[in-house]
Amino acid sequence: MSENRGVDYVERIPNNVSLRENRRLLRALEDWQPRFLEWWKEMGPEGFQAKDVYLRTAISVDRQGWAHFDYVRMPEYRWGIFLAEPEPGRVVPFGDHKGQPAWQDVPGEHRGTLRRLIVTQGDTEPASVEQQRHLGRTCPSLYDLRNIFQVNVEEGRHLWAMVYLLHAHFGRDGREEAEELLRRRSGDRDNPRILGAFNERTPDWLSFFMFAFFTDRDGKYQLASLAESGFDPLSRTCRFMLTEEAHHMFVGETGVTRVVQRACELMREHRTDDVRRYGAIDLPTIQRYLNFHCSVSLDLFGSELSTNAANFYTASLKGRFEETKKDDDHALKDATYPVTELDGGRVVVRQEPALTALNERLRDDYIADCQRGVDRWNRVIRDHGIDVELRLPHRGFNREIGMFAGAYVTPDGRIVHKEEWEARRDEWLPTRADQEYVASLMAPVTAPGKFANWIAPPARGINGKPVDFEYVRLA
């Protein structure tokens, strides 16, 4: 199939789902579009709506040429609807429906459950835009300013992807859910976003980089699980979303890398661990931010043992990460899986039914992926000759969901009394002083090629452009 066949650039909504031929659906989405733009102007990046930003825009689903780069004002960004190319003869890869032809329409008995999965995923997309809307005013460089705007517009496109599914396959209920996605607000006391991590503040750029590394990585694993779904439109939607999600994690990982690198440069230059006096973020503070964002993101996977997760899998709605690469029966009726549990005052590992342990298996995949990123940060530290190592906290640390919720677990996995945990809390999680210090560094740097003192320049620019390219035109 040629890379652009079926992609419509003429309509107000670029797409490869033949909207022109479904006038009723097109009218419904065109009716939703102005409300989306109202939400974007109210809750999107503050202060930059009229600026030209060097952004990539999805134009096809071809791996070699799927995006176009050019200057665009964000309200004029062409949020489109793109599904990955269909796999001829695709069958359901797991669960009770394994081996049957993949569904092109919603199975009636799973309508409510599928809608809930789509709405929960869709709700995270505008939430992160809302959490990050003020950060442009304190950007450490034009390069970083452009990157956060790229993340924001693609989260907006991911919202469009979920809204398309709701409008196309769920009738009036879907249209009402699509409206609610624009009504909820991150952190709103009366109408918050669905998942707790998406109601946390993102007050500074270190928090943003950690969010993009840890919380967007959760998004990768949720999308990858939904990409295995027997409901083919959902599978194809998520497969293409993963293409864009990779950039969000890149922004997070390289952002933290550059903060770590700058700290190490100043540690070596001044022969001190106290780089705050030189306007950088010290490694212990980076570790505390890491601990917080990792623990909050671990909660997003839900309880270790979950009947819902088992039901989603058995019904062939949501699979495992890289389901088709796993060498088992893809039914898991008699299989077990090792689960880390809390047993009184001890952390133990027990074999549990694999179906109910699916959340924990996905969390294990996620932790292993996070560790690879932390290993790369530690390589930077070692390359500077510094004897410090950043570490992921124990999975039971600072948890609010699952069997570790409310337990007093240290970052190294020890169970302690409440009194000790509270007394040492400031060693492990960002303190008010940490937050105030990091906030004090957040002064905007907007000259092309210039960077805030607390972060190193990137190794290379975007799309072959130099690092000192004018990624956002502010004049």
C-alpha positions in Angstrom: 0.0 0.0 0.0 1.5 3.4 -0.9 2.3 5.6 2.1 -0.4 8.3 1.4 -3.3 6.3 -0.1 -6.5 7.0 1.8 -5.0 10.0 3.6 -7.3 13.0 3.1 -5.6 16.4 3.4 -8.5 18.5 2.1 -11.0 17.9 4.9 -10.7 20.0 8.1 -9.7 16.8 9.8 -6.8 15.0 8.1 -7.4 11.3 8.2 -6.9 7.8 6.7 -10.2 6.4 7.9 -12.4 7.6 4.9 -14.2 10.3 6.9 -15.4 11.9 3.6 -17.4 8.8 2.9 -19.1 8.8 6.3 -20.8 12.2 6.4 -22.6 11.6 9.6 -19.4 10.8 11.5 -17.6 13.6 9.8 -20.3 16.1 10.9 -20.2 14.8 14.4 -16.4 15.3 14.6 -16.5 18.7 12.9 -19.1 19.6 15.6 -16.7 18.5 18.3 -13.7 20.2 16.8 -14.7 23.8 17.9 -15.1 22.7 21.5 -11.7 21.0 21.3 -10.2 24.3 20.1 -11.9 26.2 22.9 -10.4 23.7 25.4 -7.0 24.0 23.7 -7.0 27.8 23.9 -8.2 27.8 27.5 -6.0 24.9 28.8 -3.2 24.4 26.3 0.2 26.1 26.4 -0.2 29.5 28.0 1.2 32.5 26.3 2.4 31.0 23.0 -0.8 30.3 21.0 0.2 33.0 18.4 3.8 31.9 18.0 5.3 30.0 15.1 6.7 26.6 16.3 8.8 24.2 14.3 6.6 21.1 14.8 6.1 17.7 13.1 2.7 16.9 11.9 1.5 13.3 11.2 0.7 13.0 7.5 0.6 9.3 6.9 1.3 6.0 8.7 4.3 5.1 6.6 7.3 4.4 8.9 9.7 6.1 6.5 7.8 9.4 5.9 5.0 9.7 8.3 5.6 13.2 9.5 6.1 16.7 8.0 8.2 19.4 9.8 7.4 23.1 9.4 6.5 26.2 11.4 2.9 26.3 12.6 0.9 28.1 15.2 -0.5 25.6 17.6 -4.2 26.4 17.3 -3.8 25.9 13.6 -2.0 22.5 14.0 -3.7 19.8 11.9 -4.8 17.3 14.4 -5.7 14.2 12.4 -7.0 10.7 12.8 -4.6 8.0 11.7 -4.8 4.3 12.2 -1.9 1.9 11.5 -2.3 -0.1 8.3 -4.6 -3.1 8.7 -2.9 -6.5 8.9 -4.6 -8.7 6.3 -6.2 -11.7 7.9 -5.5 -10.5 11.5 -6.9 -12.8 14.2 -7.4 -12.2 17.9 -4.1 -13.2 19.5 -5.2 -14.1 23.0 -8.0 -14.9 25.4 -11.3 -16.8 24.8 -11.5 -15.5 21.3 -8.0 -16.4 20.3 -7.7 -17.4 16.6 -11.0 -15.8 15.6 -11.0 -13.0 13.0 -10.3 -9.6 14.7 -13.4 -7.6 15.3 -14.1 -4.6 13.1 -17.2 -3.7 15.2 -17.6 -3.6 18.9 -18.9 -6.9 20.3 -22.2 -6.0 22.1 -21.3 -8.0 25.2 -18.1 -6.0 25.7 -19.4 -2.5 24.7 -19.3 -1.0 28.2 -15.9 -2.4 29.1 -14.3 -1.3 25.8 -15.8 2.2 26.2 -14.3 2.4 29.7 -10.9 1.4 28.5 -10.9 3.9 25.7 -12.2 6.7 27.9 -9.6 6.1 30.6 -6.8 6.2 28.0 -8.3 9.2 26.3 -8.6 11.1 29.6 -4.8 11.0 30.2 -4.1 12.9 26.9 -5.6 16.3 27.7 -4.7 15.9 31.3 -1.0 16.0 30.6 -1.5 19.1 28.4 -3.3 20.8 31.3 -0.5 19.8 33.8 2.2 21.3 31.6 0.4 24.5 30.3 2.5 27.0 32.3 5.9 25.5 31.7 6.6 27.4 28.4 7.1 30.6 30.4 10.2 29.1 32.2 11.7 27.2 29.3 15.5 26.5 29.6 15.9 26.9 25.8 14.1 27.3 22.5 15.0 23.6 21.8 13.2 22.5 25.0 10.3 24.9 24.4 9.7 23.4 21.0 9.9 19.9 22.5 7.2 20.5 25.1 4.9 22.0 22.5 5.5 18.9 20.3 4.5 16.7 23.2 1.5 18.8 23.9 0.1 18.8 20.3 0.6 15.1 20.0 -1.2 14.5 23.2 -4.0 16.5 21.6 -3.8 14.2 18.6 -4.0 11.2 20.8 -7.2 12.7 22.3 -8.5 12.9 18.8 -7.6 9.3 18.2 -9.7 8.1 21.2 -12.6 10.5 20.4 -12.7 9.1 16.9 -13.2 5.6 18.3 -15.9 6.9 20.7 -17.8 8.7 17.9 -17.4 6.0 15.3 -18.3 2.9 17.4 -20.3 3.9 20.5 -23.2 6.1 19.3 -24.7 8.6 21.7 -22.8 7.2 24.7 -19.6 7.8 22.9 -20.5 11.3 21.9 -21.3 12.1 25.6 -18.0 10.6 26.8 -16.1 12.7 24.2 -17.7 15.8 25.6 -16.7 14.8 29.2 -13.1 14.4 28.1 -13.1 18.2 27.5 -15.0 19.0 30.7 -12.7 17.3 33.3 -9.7 19.3 34.4 -6.4 18.1 35.9 -6.4 18.7 39.7 -9.9 20.1 39.8 -11.5 19.3 43.1 -15.0 18.8 41.7 -14.2 17.3 38.3 -10.7 15.8 38.3 -9.1 13.6 35.7 -9.7 9.9 36.1 -6.2 8.7 37.2 -4.4 10.1 40.2 -1.0 10.8 38.5 -2.8 13.1 36.1 -4.0 15.3 38.8 -0.5 16.0 40.2 1.1 19.3 39.5 4.0 19.6 37.1 5.5 22.8 38.4 8.9 22.9 36.9 11.0 21.4 34.1 12.7 18.7 36.2 9.2 17.5 37.1 8.3 17.6 33.4 11.3 15.6 32.3 10.6 13.0 35.0 6.9 12.9 34.0 7.8 12.3 30.4 10.2 9.6 31.3 8.1 7.7 33.9 4.4 8.6 33.3 4.6 8.7 29.5 6.4 5.3 29.7 3.3 4.0 31.5 1.4 5.3 28.5 3.6 3.2 26.3 2.8 0.0 28.1 -0.9 0.7 28.3 -1.0 1.5 24.6 1.0 -1.5 23.8 -1.4 -3.7 25.7 -4.4 -2.1 24.0 -2.6 -2.5 20.6 -3.0 -6.3 21.1 -6.8 -5.9 21.4 -9.2 -8.2 19.4 -11.1 -4.9 18.6 -9.1 -4.0 15.5 -9.8 -0.3 15.3 -8.5 0.1 18.8 -5.4 -2.0 18.0 -4.6 0.0 14.9 -5.2 3.3 16.7 -2.8 2.5 19.5 -0.1 1.1 17.2 0.2 4.4 15.5 0.0 6.4 18.8 3.1 4.4 20.0 5.1 6.0 17.1 4.5 9.4 18.6 4.8 8.3 22.2 8.4 7.3 21.6 9.4 11.0 21.2 7.7 11.9 24.5 9.8 9.4 26.4 12.9 10.6 24.4 12.3 14.1 25.6 12.0 12.9 29.2 15.1 10.6 29.2 17.4 13.0 27.4 16.1 15.9 29.5 17.1 14.2 32.7 20.3 13.1 31.1 21.2 16.7 30.4 20.3 17.8 34.0 22.6 15.0 35.3 25.3 15.9 32.9 25.3 19.5 33.9 25.5 18.6 37.6 28.4 16.3 36.9 30.3 18.9 34.9 30.0 21.4 37.8 30.9 18.7 40.4 34.2 18.0 38.5 34.9 21.6 37.7 34.5 22.8 41.3 35.4 19.6 43.1 32.2 19.6 45.2 29.0 17.7 45.6 27.2 21.0 46.4 26.4 22.3 42.9 23.5 24.4 44.1 25.9 27.2 44.8 26.7 27.2 41.1 23.0 27.1 40.0 22.6 23.4 39.1 20.4 20.6 40.4 22.4 18.2 42.7 22.2 14.5 42.3 20.4 13.8 45.6 17.6 16.2 44.5 17.4 14.4 41.2 17.1 11.1 43.1 14.2 12.4 45.2 12.3 13.6 42.2 13.0 10.2 40.6 11.6 8.4 43.6 8.4 10.5 43.5 7.6 10.2 39.8 8.5 6.5 39.7 6.2 5.7 42.6 3.3 7.7 41.3 3.6 6.1 37.9 3.8 2.6 39.4 0.3 3.2 40.8 -1.0 3.7 37.3 -0.8 -0.1 36.7 -3.4 -0.8 39.4 -3.5 -3.5 42.0 -1.1 -6.4 41.8 -4.0 -8.9 41.6 -6.9 -7.7 39.5 -10.1 -9.5 38.5 -10.7 -6.7 36.0 -7.4 -7.3 34.3 -8.1 -11.0 34.1 -11.5 -10.3 32.6 -10.1 -7.8 30.0 -7.6 -10.5 28.9 -10.1 -13.4 28.9 -12.5 -11.3 26.8 -9.6 -10.6 24.4 -9.9 -6.8 25.0 -6.5 -5.9 26.4 -3.4 -8.1 26.1 0.1 -8.2 27.5 3.0 -6.2 26.3 4.3 -7.8 23.1 1.6 -10.5 23.4 2.4 -12.1 20.1 6.1 -12.6 21.0 5.3 -14.6 24.1 5.7 -18.4 23.9 2.7 -19.8 25.8 -0.9 -20.7 25.1 -2.1 -17.0 25.3 -5.0 -18.2 27.5 -3.2 -18.5 30.9 -6.0 -20.5 32.5 -3.6 -22.7 34.4 -0.5 -20.5 34.4 1.1 -18.8 37.4 3.3 -15.7 37.7 5.6 -14.5 40.6 4.1 -11.5 42.4 5.9 -9.3 45.0 3.5 -9.1 48.0 3.4 -7.7 51.5 3.0 -10.3 54.2 2.8 -8.7 57.6 6.2 -7.1 58.1 7.9 -8.9 55.2 8.1 -8.5 51.4 7.7 -11.9 49.8 7.3 -13.3 46.3 4.5 -15.8 45.7 3.2 -17.6 42.6 -0.3 -16.3 41.8 -2.7 -17.1 39.0 -1.2 -15.5 35.8 -4.6 -14.1 34.8 -5.1 -12.0 37.9 -1.4 -11.0 38.0 -1.5 -9.3 34.6 -1.1 -5.8 36.1 2.0 -7.0 37.9 3.5 -8.6 34.8 3.0 -5.3 32.9 4.5 -3.4 35.9 7.5 -5.7 35.7 8.0 -5.0 32.0 7.8 -1.3 32.8 10.3 -1.4 35.7 12.8 -3.2 33.5 12.4 -0.6 30.8 12.8 2.2 33.3 16.0 0.6 34.7 17.5 0.7 31.2 17.0 4.5 31.2 18.4 4.9 34.7 21.4 2.8 33.6 22.1 5.3 30.9 21.9 8.2 33.4 24.4 6.4 35.6 26.7 5.9 32.6 26.9 9.7 32.4 27.8 9.9 36.1 30.5 7.2 35.8 32.0 8.9 32.7 32.6 11.9 34.8 34.4 9.8 37.4 31.8 10.3 40.1 31.0 7.6 42.6 27.2 8.1 42.8 24.4 5.9 41.4 20.8 6.8 40.8 18.4 4.0 41.7 14.8 3.1 41.1 12.9 2.9 44.4 11.4 -0.4 45.5 8.0 -1.0 44.0 6.4 -0.8 47.4 7.8 2.7 48.1 5.3 5.6 48.5 2.4 3.6 46.9 -1.3 4.5 47.2 -2.8 1.7 45.1 -2.4 -2.0 45.5 -1.3 -4.1 48.4 1.6 -1.7 49.3 -0.9 1.2 49.7 -0.3 2.8 53.0 2.7 0.6 53.8 5.9 2.2 55.1 8.4 0.8 52.7 11.8 2.5 52.2 13.3 3.0 48.7 15.6 0.0 49.3 12.6 -2.2 50.2 12.7 -2.3 54.0 9.5 -2.3 56.0 9.7 0.3 58.8 7.5 1.9 61.4 5.5 5.0 60.5 7.6 7.1 62.8 10.9 6.2 61.0 9.3 6.7 57.6 8.0 10.1 58.5 11.3 11.1 60.1 13.2 10.2 57.0 10.7 11.2 54.4 12.7 14.3 53.4 15.6 12.0 52.5 13.5 10.2 49.9 10.9 12.6 48.5 11.2 16.2 47.2 11.0 18.6 50.1 9.5 22.1 50.0 13.0 23.4 50.0 13.9 21.3 47.0 10.8 22.5 45.1 11.5 26.1 46.0 15.1 25.8 44.9 14.3 24.1 41.6 11.6 26.8 41.0 14.2 29.5 41.6 16.1 28.2 38.6 13.2 28.3 36.3 14.0 31.5 34.5 13.3 31.5 30.7 16.2 31.3 28.2 15.0 32.2 24.8 18.0 33.2 22.7 18.7 30.6 19.9 21.5 28.2 21.0 21.5 29.4 24.6 20.6 27.2 27.6 19.9 27.6 31.2 22.9 27.0 33.5 21.2 24.0 35.1 20.9 21.9 31.9 23.5 20.8 29.3 22.8 21.4 25.6 21.5 18.4 23.6 23.9 16.3 21.5 22.1 17.3 18.3 19.2 19.3 17.1 15.8 18.3 15.7 15.2 16.9 12.2 18.8 17.6 11.1 18.6 21.3 12.3 21.4 22.7 14.3 21.1 23.1 18.1 21.0 26.9 17.7 18.1 26.8 15.2 15.2 29.1 16.0 12.8 26.4 17.0 10.2 28.8 18.2 9.8 32.3 16.7 9.1 34.6 19.6 9.5 38.0 17.9 
